[in-house]
Amino acid sequence: MTRPATAFRSLAGEAAFAAAYDALLARWPGQTETRDLAGEFGMTRVTVCGRPGSRALVLLPGGGATGMAWFANVAAWGRTHRVYAVDPLGQAGRSVHSGRAPRTANDLMVWLDGVLDALALPELALAGHSYGGWIALRYALHAPQRVRQLILVDPTTCFVGMAPAYLLHAVPILLRPSGRGMRQLIRWETRKRPPDPDVVRLAELGAKQFRASKVVMPTRPGEDELVALHTPTLLVLAGQSRCHDIGRLEQRASRVLPDVRSVVLPDASHHGLPSLGAARLDSAVADFLAAR
């Protein structure tokens, strides 16, 4: 089904979202550029910065977020890598879903294949936060020859399910998105220590103003798939996450993945990442990237 000319509920809402998006984009390093890539599902926006000609690091944000979520991290990672931050199709952002709708996990793999082909990236490090972590893990299983290193930042539905208390707070917002509901979820999950105000404002406006596409519901990979994945993997966990039991998550990932190291950021929350306390995440990822 083809999306209308604008996926926002009003032109005023679209303008407000664009202003909040641009406020975060203005905080990216100098020499940042944007690319709009056409594909069968529509146009995907990718924001690019960092060292030209160096190894590629591709970033996938969490559900409902944009590539702008990584604004506090890209300068550090761009010292050694060329960084590509993706606005996923069907989420609030600058990507435009105008082709066929992604309905399955395989559709998402086809979409990401197309994005990486358009960027001419035969090999890359791939990082994802939350729902973006699930997509990243699925892609590493789909194209292990392409993903050189895998970074999962407090990933959801990869190794364990979500906590019932989190679902109780999050599902109503998924069913009836609202800016107020998104703000309350972030405030609850971060224990009243929300991330940067510009990040919160963009999330609120996205939930309030954007007509999101139907989400491809994540399912956990089977153990037989995970034990066959030999891609070096970094698992970064939020010590204060209310999204899932990080102890169980770390234990299962360590048991099923052949090549994984894990780092727990004790004071981080699920919705606080990746920007709140960015220096600790930056350091963990930089060390991992440099070790391979």
Stockholm file with secondary structure:
# STOCKHOLM 1.0

chainA/1-292         MTRPATAFRSLAGEAAFAAAYDALLARWPGQTETRDLAGEFGMTRVTVCGRPGSRALVLLPGGGATGMAWFANVAAWGRTHRVYAVDPLGQAGRSVHSGRAPRTANDLMVWLDGVLDALALPELALAGHSYGGWIALRYALHAPQRVRQLILVDPTTCFVGMAPAYLLHAVPILLRPSGRGMRQLIRWETRKRPPDPDVVRLAELGAKQFRASKVVMPTRPGEDELVALHTPTLLVLAGQSRCHDIGRLEQRASRVLPDVRSVVLPDASHHGLPSLGAARLDSAVADFLAAR
#=GR chainA/1-292 SS CCCCSCCBSCHHHHHHHHHHHHHHHTTSCTTCEEEEEEETTEEEEEEEEECTTSEEEEEECCTTCCGGGGTTTHHHHTTTEEEEEECCTTSSSSCEECSSCCCSHHHHHHHHHHHHHHTTCSSEEEEEETHHHHHHHHHHHHCTTTEEEEEEESCSSSSSCCCHHHHHHHHHHHHSCCHHHHHHHHHHHTTTCCCCHHHHHHHHHHHHHBCCCCCCCCCCCCHHHHHTCCSCEEEEEETTCSSSCHHHHHHHHHHHCSSEEEEEETTCCTTTTTTTTHHHHHHHHHHHHHTC
#=GC SS_cons         CCCCSCCBSCHHHHHHHHHHHHHHHTTSCTTCEEEEEEETTEEEEEEEEECTTSEEEEEECCTTCCGGGGTTTHHHHTTTEEEEEECCTTSSSSCEECSSCCCSHHHHHHHHHHHHHHTTCSSEEEEEETHHHHHHHHHHHHCTTTEEEEEEESCSSSSSCCCHHHHHHHHHHHHSCCHHHHHHHHHHHTTTCCCCHHHHHHHHHHHHHBCCCCCCCCCCCCHHHHHTCCSCEEEEEETTCSSSCHHHHHHHHHHHCSSEEEEEETTCCTTTTTTTTHHHHHHHHHHHHHTC
//
